[in-house]
Amino acid sequence: MTSVQLNAQIWRDMGILADSEPMMKRVAKYLRKLVKEEEDSTLMKKEEFFAKIERAEKQSGKSFANVDELDKYIRSL
């Protein structure tokens, strides 16, 4: 489905729902949720997550003898 067709479908469906205040409230709530997800830079897409996992698996691991060594390493980053 092209972008133009998708837009037309959305507007047709919105026209059907426009007469129902409860449905419009649900639509507005869902749209706010979608916008928040799009704007939230802390959220990671599924593909990004698995790509990070793959990269981490390819790297050699680090181990620390105790918490102090770990703390020192983290603070040096």
N, C-alpha and C positions, 0 to 999 in steps of 0.2 A: 504494500500500500504506500503510495507516495505521500509526501508531506501535505500536498494540497488536498488529497483525498482524505487524509487523516483529519485535517482541520475542518473540512466540510462535515465529516461524520461527527466530530465533537460538537460543532455548532448545532447540527440536527438534534443530537441527543440532549444538548442543553435546552433547546427550544421545548422539547417534550417535558423536561423536568422543571422548567421555569415557572409553571403554574402551581407547583407544590412547594410551599415554604419549608416543610420538613426535609424534603429531598434537597432543596437548595442549601439548607444548613449543613447537611451531610457532605454535599459537594464542596462547600466552602471549607469545612473542617479538613477534608482530605487534601484539598489543594494547599492549605496552609502546611500540612504535614509534608507534602511533596517538596514544597519550596524550602522548608526548613532542612530537609535531608540534602537538598541540592546545595544549600548555602553552608551546611555544617562541614567544615574542613576536617573535623576530627573523625568523621565517619570514613571508613575504608571500604572500597568496593570489594566484592568477593574475589575478583581477579587479582587485585592488588595484594590482598591477604595471602593468597596461595603463591603468588610470585615471591613475596617476602619469605615465605616458608621454604620455597625451593632454593632461594639464594642462601638462606641460613644453613640449610642442609649441606651445601657445597663448601661452606667455610669450616675451618678447623675450630674446634671448641676451646674455650678457656676454662681453666679450673683454678680454684683458689684454696689455699690451705686453711684460711680462716676468714672470718667476716671483716677483719681489719684490712686484709689484702684486697678483698672485694671493694670495700669502701674507698681505699686509696686509688684503685683502678678507676672506679666510677668518677671520682672527683677529678681525675686527670683528663677525662674526656672533654 
